[in-house]
Amino acid sequence: MLNISIAIPDSSLVDESTKLDKSRKISLIARACSIFKVNSILIYKDGNFHEDRNLIVTILRYLVTPPYLRKKLFPKISQLKYAGVLHPLKIQSHTVPMASSKIKTNDYRDGVVIGIKGRRFVDSGLDRLIPYNGNQPIGKRITIQFKTGYPDFSIKEIEKDKIPNYWGYKIQEKGNLFSLLTSWQGLIILTSRKGKQITKTHLEEYAKSEKPILIVFGSPEKGIHDILGNKIKQVQNAKVLNFFPDQATETVRLEEAILGTLSILNLSKFN
């Protein structure tokens, strides 16, 4: 199974003029990443886009949070003004049973640690709270596995990476693109219309590799070459690839590029 992460700039929304359109664009990116089981979304710095970066991070985190936890973890803030237009991810962590009687041994859920009368519990959206004896602070979101199911629940914390099914993407804020690429431990794909056309041989190479793969996208106004300049030659373990050869449109929008690129790489699993 491919271990794919993507990197997008905090200038990703520069071509959208309203918060509504920006919110919709982020939603499309989140959906594409969830469809193709992206491990992490890395947001790198590309100028002075502090407000847009906050919007990207907030909406991505909101969407990957199970609906039953959102009111507990997200206050009413301006970044979520258009939460109603965001498309739900409907990944497995979001479609778990809501009745405690349906919880079985080894089931997984997300929850949040809460305190009541000096005791701590996990609120996981069920019709009962689950006693919690771990070390996480109140208000912390955690992922749990049920050691015993209904009616006598006992749980343990678990890392998302240990869950056999896709449980959602992680979000990481990074510095500039070059520093991100030099610290990446794995393979790198720099997407560009100036790159070599993606081939079956490329797909076979990625399918065989056990290293994590980072797919890097430029901004609506600047491509990878413009952002990196001459430093692009110093990036190790990287290929510059064109996933849209002979494109008929003047540009490929970021959300289209992400969906198309992930679709093509997904084929490598079936060769």
C-alpha positions as CSV (number, residue, x, y, z in Angstrom):
1,M,0.0,0.0,0.0
2,L,1.4,3.4,-1.0
3,N,2.2,5.8,1.9
4,I,1.4,9.1,0.3
5,S,1.5,12.6,1.7
6,I,0.9,15.9,-0.2
7,A,2.4,19.3,0.2
8,I,0.5,22.5,-0.7
9,P,1.4,26.2,-0.2
10,D,-0.4,28.5,2.2
11,S,-1.0,30.6,-1.0
12,S,-3.3,27.9,-2.4
13,L,-6.4,30.1,-2.1
14,V,-5.0,33.2,-3.8
15,D,-7.2,32.7,-6.8
16,E,-10.4,32.7,-4.7
17,S,-11.8,36.1,-3.7
18,T,-14.4,35.1,-1.1
19,K,-14.3,33.0,2.1
20,L,-17.1,30.9,0.7
21,D,-15.2,30.0,-2.4
22,K,-12.0,29.4,-0.4
23,S,-13.9,27.1,2.0
24,R,-15.3,25.1,-0.9
25,K,-11.9,24.7,-2.4
26,I,-10.4,23.4,0.9
27,S,-13.4,21.0,1.1
28,L,-12.6,19.6,-2.4
29,I,-8.9,19.1,-1.4
30,A,-9.9,17.3,1.8
31,R,-12.3,15.0,-0.2
32,A,-9.6,14.1,-2.7
33,C,-7.1,13.3,0.0
34,S,-9.6,11.1,1.8
35,I,-10.7,9.2,-1.3
36,F,-7.1,8.2,-1.9
37,K,-6.0,7.6,1.7
38,V,-3.5,10.4,1.9
39,N,-1.5,10.1,5.2
40,S,-0.6,13.8,5.8
41,I,-1.3,17.2,4.3
42,L,1.7,19.4,4.7
43,I,1.2,23.2,4.3
44,Y,4.3,25.1,3.5
45,K,5.0,28.8,3.6
46,D,4.9,30.8,0.4
47,G,4.8,34.4,1.4
48,N,2.5,36.4,3.7
49,F,-0.7,34.3,3.7
50,H,-1.3,34.0,7.5
51,E,-5.1,34.4,7.3
52,D,-5.4,31.8,4.4
53,R,-3.1,29.4,6.2
54,N,-5.3,29.6,9.3
55,L,-8.4,29.0,7.2
56,I,-6.8,26.0,5.4
57,V,-5.6,24.4,8.7
58,T,-8.9,25.0,10.5
59,I,-11.2,23.6,7.8
60,L,-9.0,20.6,7.1
61,R,-9.0,19.8,10.9
62,Y,-12.7,20.4,11.1
63,L,-13.5,18.1,8.2
64,V,-11.3,15.2,9.4
65,T,-12.9,15.4,12.9
66,P,-15.9,13.0,13.3
67,P,-19.2,14.9,13.2
68,Y,-20.1,13.8,16.7
69,L,-17.0,15.5,18.2
70,R,-17.1,18.8,16.3
71,K,-19.2,20.8,18.7
72,K,-17.0,19.8,21.5
73,L,-13.7,20.7,19.7
74,F,-14.6,23.7,17.6
75,P,-16.1,26.9,18.9
76,K,-18.0,29.3,16.7
77,I,-15.3,31.0,14.8
78,S,-15.2,33.0,11.6
79,Q,-13.1,30.4,9.7
80,L,-16.1,28.0,10.0
81,K,-18.7,30.5,8.8
82,Y,-19.4,28.4,5.8
83,A,-19.2,25.0,7.4
84,G,-22.6,24.2,6.0
85,V,-21.3,24.0,2.4
86,L,-18.4,21.7,3.2
87,H,-18.8,18.2,1.8
88,P,-18.6,15.5,4.5
89,L,-15.7,13.0,4.2
90,K,-17.7,9.9,5.3
91,I,-14.5,8.0,6.0
92,Q,-14.7,5.0,8.4
93,S,-13.9,7.1,11.5
94,H,-17.0,9.2,10.7
95,T,-19.4,6.4,10.1
96,V,-19.1,4.4,13.3
97,P,-22.2,3.2,15.2
98,M,-23.8,5.8,17.4
99,A,-25.5,3.3,19.8
100,S,-23.4,1.8,22.6
101,S,-25.1,-1.6,22.2
102,K,-23.5,-2.0,18.8
103,I,-19.9,-1.6,20.0
104,K,-17.9,-4.8,19.8
105,T,-14.5,-5.9,21.0
106,N,-11.7,-4.4,18.9
107,D,-13.8,-1.6,17.5
108,Y,-12.2,1.8,17.1
109,R,-13.5,5.3,17.8
110,D,-12.3,8.9,18.3
111,G,-13.2,10.7,21.5
112,V,-12.4,13.6,23.7
113,V,-11.2,13.5,27.3
114,I,-13.6,15.2,29.7
115,G,-13.7,15.7,33.5
116,I,-16.7,15.3,35.8
117,K,-16.6,15.6,39.6
118,G,-12.9,14.9,39.7
119,R,-13.0,11.8,37.4
120,R,-12.1,11.6,33.8
121,F,-14.0,10.0,30.9
122,V,-13.9,9.7,27.2
123,D,-16.8,11.2,25.3
124,S,-16.9,9.2,22.0
125,G,-20.4,10.2,20.9
126,L,-22.1,7.3,22.4
127,D,-25.1,7.4,24.8
128,R,-22.7,6.8,27.7
129,L,-19.3,8.0,28.8
130,I,-16.4,5.7,29.1
131,P,-14.1,5.8,32.2
132,Y,-10.6,7.0,31.3
133,N,-7.4,6.1,33.2
134,G,-4.9,7.5,30.8
135,N,-2.5,10.5,30.9
136,Q,-4.0,12.8,28.3
137,P,-5.3,16.2,29.6
138,I,-9.0,17.2,29.6
139,G,-10.0,18.4,26.1
140,K,-7.6,16.2,24.3
141,R,-8.8,14.3,21.3
142,I,-7.7,10.7,21.3
143,T,-8.3,7.5,19.4
144,I,-9.4,4.4,21.3
145,Q,-9.8,0.7,20.8
146,F,-12.3,-1.3,22.8
147,K,-10.7,-4.2,24.7
148,T,-14.2,-5.3,25.6
149,G,-17.5,-4.3,23.9
150,Y,-21.0,-3.8,25.1
151,P,-22.1,-3.7,27.9
152,D,-18.9,-3.6,30.0
153,F,-16.6,-1.3,28.1
154,S,-12.8,-1.2,28.6
155,I,-10.6,0.8,26.3
156,K,-7.0,1.5,25.4
157,E,-5.5,4.4,23.5
158,I,-4.1,3.6,20.0
159,E,-2.2,5.5,17.4
160,K,-4.1,6.0,14.1
161,D,-1.2,4.4,12.2
162,K,-2.0,1.1,14.0
163,I,-5.6,1.0,12.8
164,P,-5.9,-1.4,9.8
165,N,-8.4,0.9,8.0
166,Y,-8.0,4.5,6.8
167,W,-8.8,6.8,9.7
168,G,-8.1,10.2,8.1
169,Y,-5.3,12.5,7.2
170,K,-2.9,14.4,9.5
171,I,-2.2,18.1,9.1
172,Q,1.3,19.6,9.5
173,E,2.3,23.2,9.2
174,K,5.8,23.7,7.8
175,G,8.3,26.4,6.9
176,N,9.4,27.1,3.3
177,L,9.3,24.5,0.7
178,F,13.0,23.9,0.4
179,S,13.4,23.2,4.1
180,L,10.5,20.9,3.9
181,L,12.0,18.9,1.1
182,T,15.5,18.7,2.6
183,S,14.0,17.2,5.8
184,W,11.7,14.7,4.0
185,Q,12.7,11.1,4.6
186,G,11.4,9.4,1.5
187,L,10.7,9.9,-2.2
188,I,9.5,13.2,-3.6
189,I,7.3,14.0,-6.7
190,L,7.4,17.6,-7.8
191,T,4.4,18.2,-10.0
192,S,4.9,20.5,-12.9
193,R,3.9,21.0,-16.5
194,K,7.6,21.4,-17.2
195,G,8.4,17.9,-15.8
196,K,8.7,14.6,-17.6
197,Q,5.5,12.8,-18.5
198,I,4.4,10.2,-15.9
199,T,4.9,6.7,-17.3
200,K,4.0,3.2,-16.4
201,T,7.7,2.7,-15.4
202,H,7.3,5.5,-12.9
203,L,4.2,3.9,-11.5
204,E,5.9,0.5,-11.1
205,E,8.8,2.1,-9.3
206,Y,6.5,3.8,-6.8
207,A,4.5,0.6,-6.3
208,K,7.6,-1.3,-5.4
209,S,9.0,1.3,-3.0
210,E,8.4,1.0,0.7
211,K,9.4,4.6,1.3
212,P,6.9,7.3,2.0
213,I,6.1,9.5,-1.0
214,L,5.6,13.2,-0.9
215,I,3.7,14.8,-3.8
216,V,4.4,18.6,-4.0
217,F,2.1,21.1,-5.6
218,G,2.7,24.7,-6.5
219,S,0.4,27.6,-6.0
220,P,-2.2,29.0,-8.5
221,E,0.2,31.8,-9.4
222,K,3.6,30.1,-9.1
223,G,4.8,26.7,-10.2
224,I,7.4,24.5,-8.4
225,H,10.3,26.0,-10.4
226,D,9.2,29.5,-9.6
227,I,9.0,28.7,-5.9
228,L,12.3,26.8,-5.6
229,G,14.4,28.6,-8.2
230,N,17.9,27.1,-8.6
231,K,17.5,25.2,-5.3
232,I,15.3,22.6,-7.2
233,K,18.6,21.0,-8.3
234,Q,19.6,20.4,-4.7
235,V,16.5,18.4,-3.8
236,Q,17.4,14.7,-3.3
237,N,15.3,11.7,-4.2
238,A,13.0,13.9,-6.3
239,K,11.4,13.6,-9.8
240,V,9.7,16.4,-11.6
241,L,6.7,14.9,-13.3
242,N,3.8,16.1,-15.5
243,F,0.6,14.3,-14.8
244,F,-1.4,16.3,-17.3
245,P,0.5,16.1,-20.6
246,D,-1.2,17.8,-23.6
247,Q,-3.6,19.7,-21.4
248,A,-6.2,21.7,-23.3
249,T,-6.8,24.3,-20.5
250,E,-4.3,27.1,-19.9
251,T,-4.0,25.9,-16.3
252,V,-5.0,23.0,-14.0
253,R,-6.6,24.2,-10.8
254,L,-5.0,22.9,-7.6
255,E,-7.9,20.8,-6.5
256,E,-8.0,19.3,-10.0
257,A,-4.3,18.6,-9.9
258,I,-4.5,16.9,-6.6
259,L,-7.5,14.7,-7.6
260,G,-5.9,13.8,-11.0
261,T,-2.5,13.1,-9.6
262,L,-3.7,10.9,-6.8
263,S,-6.0,9.0,-9.3
264,I,-3.1,8.2,-11.5
265,L,-0.8,7.1,-8.7
266,N,-3.5,5.0,-7.3
267,L,-3.3,2.8,-10.5
268,S,0.2,1.7,-9.4
269,K,-1.4,-0.5,-6.8
270,F,-3.1,-2.6,-9.4
271,N,-0.3,-3.1,-11.9
